[in-house]
Amino acid sequence: MNRTYELMFIVRPDMTDEDLDKLISTLSAVVPPTGGTVQRVDKMGKRRLAYTVRRFHEGIYVLMVVEGGGAVIHELERRLRVTEPVIKFLTVRTDEEQKRLDKIKALRDAKKKVSAQPAAPAPVAAAAEAPAAAAPEAPATA
């Protein structure tokens, strides 16, 4: 069963673009033999870290969106653990969240369709007659 994962990793800020591209291509090459596909790779650039990690105050962020099974992620995480320039990484499964968001969107669209339909004329006429009928029943003041 294929699932979608976002794999964010942070590498040392002093890493060159050529080395970063080589690391990304090495990680991307691991995915197809293990039965997955790389949807996209976003190099987000150098950013300041929230806290010091291995004496670094900033790092280069990379986001990989991968589709595949658990074996793909297991192998990618194993390689990230032993790769020296990688200072931090996190993997998040996103397909369940996407299903939930699609379901919410479908419910909203259904509600919009119901509210966009014109109201039936019969209830409007009945509502207009109701206040007129209730008025004579009001007690008179002496």
C-alpha positions in Angstrom: 0.0 0.0 0.0 1.5 3.3 -1.0 1.4 6.2 1.4 2.6 9.7 1.1 5.3 11.1 3.4 7.0 14.4 3.9 10.7 14.0 4.8 12.2 17.2 6.1 15.9 17.3 6.9 18.4 20.0 7.9 22.0 19.9 6.8 25.0 21.9 7.9 24.9 25.6 6.9 28.5 25.4 5.4 27.6 22.6 2.9 28.1 23.6 -0.7 25.3 23.5 -3.3 27.2 20.7 -5.2 27.4 18.5 -2.1 23.8 19.2 -1.3 22.7 18.2 -4.8 24.8 15.1 -4.5 23.2 14.2 -1.2 19.7 14.7 -2.6 20.4 12.6 -5.7 21.8 9.8 -3.5 18.7 9.8 -1.3 16.4 10.0 -4.3 18.2 7.1 -5.9 17.4 4.9 -2.9 13.6 5.4 -3.3 12.8 3.5 -6.6 14.5 0.2 -5.8 12.6 0.0 -2.5 9.3 0.5 -4.3 8.6 4.2 -4.0 8.6 7.4 -6.0 9.9 10.9 -5.2 7.0 13.3 -5.8 9.1 16.5 -5.4 12.2 17.9 -3.7 12.1 21.5 -2.3 15.4 23.2 -1.3 14.1 25.7 1.2 17.4 27.4 1.8 19.3 28.5 4.9 17.3 29.4 7.9 17.9 30.1 11.6 17.2 27.1 13.9 14.9 27.5 16.9 17.6 26.2 19.1 21.3 25.1 18.8 21.7 21.7 17.2 25.3 20.2 17.3 26.7 23.7 17.8 24.8 25.1 14.7 22.5 28.1 14.9 21.3 27.8 11.3 20.9 25.1 8.7 19.9 24.4 5.1 16.3 22.9 5.0 15.3 20.3 2.4 11.8 18.9 2.0 11.2 15.6 0.1 7.7 14.3 -0.6 7.9 10.6 -1.1 5.2 8.0 -2.0 5.8 4.4 -1.0 5.7 1.9 1.8 7.4 1.7 5.2 10.5 0.1 3.7 11.3 3.2 1.7 11.1 5.5 4.8 13.0 3.0 6.9 15.9 3.0 4.4 15.9 6.8 3.9 15.9 7.4 7.7 18.7 4.9 8.1 20.8 6.7 5.5 20.0 10.2 7.1 21.2 8.9 10.5 24.6 7.9 9.2 25.1 10.9 6.9 27.4 13.3 8.8 26.2 16.6 7.3 22.6 16.0 8.3 22.0 17.5 11.7 18.2 16.8 12.0 15.4 15.1 10.2 11.7 14.4 10.6 9.3 12.2 8.6 5.5 12.8 8.6 2.9 10.7 7.0 0.5 13.1 5.1 -1.9 10.8 3.2 -4.3 10.4 6.2 -4.3 14.2 6.8 -5.0 14.7 3.1 -8.0 12.3 3.2 -9.3 14.2 6.3 -9.0 17.5 4.5 -10.7 16.2 1.4 -13.6 14.9 3.5 -14.0 18.3 5.2 -13.9 20.1 1.8 -16.6 17.7 0.4 -18.8 18.5 3.5 -18.3 22.2 3.0 -19.1 22.0 -0.7 -22.3 20.0 0.1 -23.4 22.6 2.6 -22.8 25.4 0.1 -24.9 23.6 -2.5 -27.8 23.3 0.0 -27.6 26.9 1.1 -27.3 28.2 -2.5 -30.6 26.5 -3.5 -33.6 29.0 -3.4 -36.1 28.5 -0.6 -39.4 26.8 -1.4 -42.3 29.2 -1.7 -44.7 27.3 0.5 -42.8 27.8 3.8 -42.4 31.5 3.1 -46.1 31.9 2.6 -46.9 30.0 5.8 -44.4 32.1 7.8 -46.1 35.3 6.5 -49.5 34.1 7.6 -48.5 33.1 11.0 -47.8 36.6 12.5 -51.1 37.9 11.1 -53.0 35.1 12.7 -51.2 35.6 16.0 -51.9 39.3 16.2 -55.7 39.2 17.0 -55.0 36.8 19.9 -53.0 39.4 21.8 -54.8 40.6 25.0 -56.3 44.0 24.8 -55.1 46.6 27.3 -57.9 48.4 29.3 
